[in-house]
């Protein structure tokens, strides 16, 4: 009888756990049913372009063993999705190299490169982790605005999972299946935080209804794969 009582509870708990897909750059039948779409197939750069041009950069990015890799020091520039998104759930896996810095930006407007940033950083070795306030420039933070809490990152050289959820004003950052920060971009509190950030003079920052999603070239080698998105109503 105990097994019959507890089994449904366990199933409910497991349904809310975010895990790495065992087969990178694919969607499970459940994900397809939920409306997820792949943004990277592990073989081509279809769906992505330079932030400053209509084609993909000729240097600085390449595909290695099913991963989209930004290369150190080649500076091909940031890349963005060809499509723009409003309400969405976005996820990918990333792997850092030592002292690496990159980021995932959203609500990026055409040719701007400016947007809300999910920080991707080697906190132990990159000096920017010690800048900012209370860790608001560390891994999974909303860069220079809100720090992430209760993080459990995997070590440099191992894959981590990032997820960003946007539904109207409400935004969440997730790391390896755990929610590490949330905010309302239209709230008075968020507007006050902006006043103490490097974006205080950027008119309309974070207020756009939709924008591109951007992967940042910061001059360091970082690997991305299993990039996917689910539009939300």
C-alpha positions as CSV (number, residue, x, y, z in Angstrom):
1,X,0.0,0.0,0.0
2,X,2.9,2.4,0.7
3,X,4.1,2.0,-2.9
4,X,0.7,2.8,-4.2
5,X,0.4,5.9,-2.1
6,X,3.9,7.3,-3.0
7,X,4.2,6.5,-6.6
8,X,2.0,9.3,-7.9
9,X,3.8,11.8,-5.8
10,X,7.2,10.7,-7.2
11,X,5.8,11.0,-10.8
12,X,4.7,14.5,-10.2
13,X,8.1,15.5,-8.8
14,X,10.0,14.0,-11.7
15,X,7.8,15.8,-14.2
16,X,9.2,19.1,-12.9
17,X,12.8,18.2,-13.0
18,X,14.9,19.6,-15.9
19,X,17.5,17.2,-17.1
20,X,20.0,17.2,-20.0
21,X,18.8,15.4,-23.0
22,X,20.8,12.2,-23.5
23,X,21.0,12.9,-27.2
24,X,22.3,16.4,-27.9
25,X,20.6,18.6,-30.6
26,X,17.4,16.6,-30.7
27,X,13.9,16.9,-29.3
28,X,12.2,14.2,-27.3
29,X,8.6,13.3,-28.3
30,X,7.4,15.1,-25.1
31,X,9.3,18.3,-26.1
32,X,7.8,18.2,-29.6
33,X,4.4,17.8,-28.1
34,X,5.0,20.8,-25.8
35,X,5.9,23.0,-28.8
36,X,9.7,23.1,-28.5
37,X,11.7,24.0,-31.6
38,X,15.4,23.3,-32.3
39,X,17.5,26.4,-33.0
40,X,20.7,24.4,-33.8
41,X,20.8,20.9,-35.4
42,X,24.5,20.3,-34.6
43,X,25.4,20.4,-38.3
44,X,24.6,23.8,-39.7
45,X,24.2,27.4,-38.7
46,X,20.8,27.7,-40.2
47,X,18.6,30.2,-38.2
48,X,21.5,32.3,-37.0
49,X,23.3,35.3,-38.5
50,X,25.8,38.0,-37.5
51,X,24.5,40.7,-35.3
52,X,25.8,43.2,-37.7
53,X,25.1,41.5,-41.1
54,X,22.5,39.3,-42.8
55,X,24.9,36.3,-43.1
56,X,26.7,34.2,-40.5
57,X,30.2,35.4,-39.6
58,X,33.0,34.1,-41.8
59,X,35.3,33.7,-38.9
60,X,35.2,33.3,-35.1
61,X,32.5,30.6,-35.0
62,X,32.6,27.0,-36.1
63,X,30.8,23.7,-35.5
64,X,32.9,21.1,-33.6
65,X,31.5,17.6,-32.8
66,X,27.9,18.8,-32.6
67,X,28.6,22.0,-30.7
68,X,28.4,25.6,-31.9
69,X,31.7,27.1,-30.8
70,X,32.8,30.7,-30.4
71,X,36.6,30.8,-30.8
72,X,39.1,32.7,-28.7
73,X,40.6,35.8,-30.1
74,X,39.3,35.4,-33.6
75,X,36.4,37.9,-32.9
76,X,33.9,37.0,-35.5
77,X,31.3,39.0,-33.5
78,X,28.1,38.2,-31.8
79,X,25.4,36.0,-33.5
80,X,21.7,36.3,-33.2
81,X,18.6,34.3,-34.1
82,X,17.1,35.3,-37.4
83,X,13.7,35.4,-35.7
84,X,12.6,37.7,-32.9
85,X,10.8,36.4,-29.8
86,X,8.4,37.8,-27.2
87,X,7.1,35.3,-24.7
88,X,9.2,32.2,-24.7
89,X,11.1,29.4,-22.9
90,X,14.7,29.2,-24.2
91,X,17.2,26.5,-23.2
92,X,20.7,25.4,-24.2
93,X,23.7,23.6,-22.9
94,X,27.0,25.4,-22.6
95,X,30.6,24.3,-21.8
96,X,33.2,26.9,-20.6
97,X,36.9,26.8,-21.0
98,X,39.2,28.3,-18.4
99,X,38.7,32.0,-17.8
100,X,36.0,32.2,-20.4
101,X,33.4,34.9,-20.7
102,X,30.3,34.9,-22.9
103,X,26.6,35.5,-22.5
104,X,23.1,34.9,-23.7
105,X,21.2,38.1,-24.5
106,X,17.5,38.5,-25.1
107,X,15.2,41.3,-26.3
108,X,18.1,42.4,-28.6
109,X,17.0,44.8,-31.2
110,X,18.3,44.7,-34.8
111,X,21.9,45.7,-35.2
112,X,22.2,46.8,-31.5
113,X,23.9,44.0,-29.6
114,X,22.2,45.4,-26.4
115,X,19.8,43.3,-24.4
116,X,19.2,41.6,-21.0
117,X,22.1,39.1,-20.5
118,X,22.3,35.7,-18.8
119,X,25.9,35.8,-17.8
120,X,28.1,32.9,-19.0
121,X,31.4,33.1,-17.0
122,X,34.2,31.1,-15.4
123,X,33.6,32.7,-11.9
124,X,36.8,31.2,-10.4
125,X,39.2,32.6,-13.0
126,X,37.7,35.5,-14.9
127,X,38.2,38.9,-13.1
128,X,34.7,40.2,-14.0
129,X,33.2,37.8,-11.4
130,X,34.7,40.1,-8.7
131,X,33.3,43.3,-10.2
132,X,29.7,44.5,-10.0
133,X,27.6,44.3,-6.8
134,X,26.9,41.1,-4.8
135,X,27.8,38.9,-7.7
136,X,25.6,40.5,-10.4
137,X,28.3,39.8,-13.0
138,X,28.7,36.1,-12.1
139,X,27.4,33.0,-13.9
140,X,23.6,33.0,-14.5
141,X,23.2,36.6,-13.2
142,X,21.2,39.2,-15.1
143,X,24.4,40.9,-16.0
144,X,25.2,44.0,-13.9
145,X,21.7,44.1,-12.5
146,X,20.6,41.0,-10.5
147,X,22.8,38.3,-9.0
148,X,21.8,34.6,-9.2
149,X,21.4,32.6,-6.0
150,X,21.7,29.0,-4.9
151,X,23.6,28.0,-8.0
152,X,25.1,24.5,-8.6
153,X,27.2,24.8,-11.7
154,X,29.2,22.0,-13.1
155,X,33.0,22.5,-13.4
156,X,34.7,24.2,-16.3
157,X,35.0,21.7,-19.1
158,X,31.7,20.0,-18.3
159,X,28.3,20.8,-19.8
160,X,25.8,23.0,-18.0
161,X,22.2,23.8,-18.9
162,X,20.8,27.3,-19.0
163,X,17.2,28.2,-19.3
164,X,15.5,31.6,-19.7
165,X,11.7,32.0,-19.3
166,X,9.9,35.1,-20.4
167,X,6.2,35.7,-20.0
168,X,5.2,39.3,-20.4
169,X,6.9,41.1,-17.5
170,X,8.0,38.0,-15.6
171,X,11.5,36.7,-16.4
172,X,13.3,33.7,-14.9
173,X,16.9,32.4,-15.1
174,X,17.6,28.7,-14.5
175,X,20.8,26.8,-14.1
176,X,21.0,23.0,-14.3
177,X,17.3,22.6,-13.5
178,X,17.1,25.1,-10.6
179,X,15.6,28.6,-10.8
180,X,18.3,31.0,-9.7
181,X,16.7,34.4,-10.2
182,X,13.4,36.0,-11.3
183,X,12.3,39.6,-11.8
184,X,9.5,41.7,-13.3
185,X,11.0,43.9,-16.0
186,X,8.1,46.4,-15.7
187,X,8.2,46.7,-11.9
188,X,9.3,49.8,-10.0
189,X,11.9,47.7,-8.3
190,X,13.5,46.7,-11.6
191,X,13.6,50.3,-12.8
192,X,15.4,51.2,-9.6
193,X,18.0,48.5,-10.1
194,X,18.6,49.8,-13.6
195,X,19.5,53.2,-12.2
196,X,22.5,51.6,-10.5
197,X,23.6,49.6,-13.5
198,X,25.6,50.4,-16.7
199,X,22.3,50.5,-18.6
200,X,20.8,53.4,-16.7
201,X,21.2,55.7,-19.7
202,X,19.9,53.2,-22.3
203,X,16.4,54.3,-23.1
204,X,13.9,51.5,-23.4
205,X,16.3,48.9,-22.0
206,X,14.4,45.6,-21.4
207,X,11.1,47.2,-22.3
208,X,10.8,45.8,-25.9
209,X,7.9,43.5,-26.7
210,X,10.2,41.1,-28.6
211,X,13.8,40.8,-29.8
212,X,16.5,38.5,-31.1
213,X,18.3,36.1,-28.9
214,X,22.1,36.6,-29.0
215,X,25.2,34.5,-28.3
216,X,28.1,36.7,-27.3
217,X,31.6,36.6,-28.7
218,X,33.7,38.0,-25.9
219,X,37.0,36.7,-27.2
220,X,37.0,33.4,-25.3
221,X,36.2,29.8,-26.4
222,X,32.8,28.6,-25.3
223,X,30.7,25.7,-26.6
224,X,27.0,25.7,-27.1
225,X,24.6,22.9,-28.1
226,X,21.0,21.6,-27.8
227,X,19.7,25.2,-28.4
228,X,16.0,25.2,-28.4
229,X,13.0,27.5,-27.8
230,X,9.3,27.2,-27.0
231,X,7.1,30.2,-27.8
232,X,4.6,31.0,-25.0
233,X,1.3,32.7,-25.2
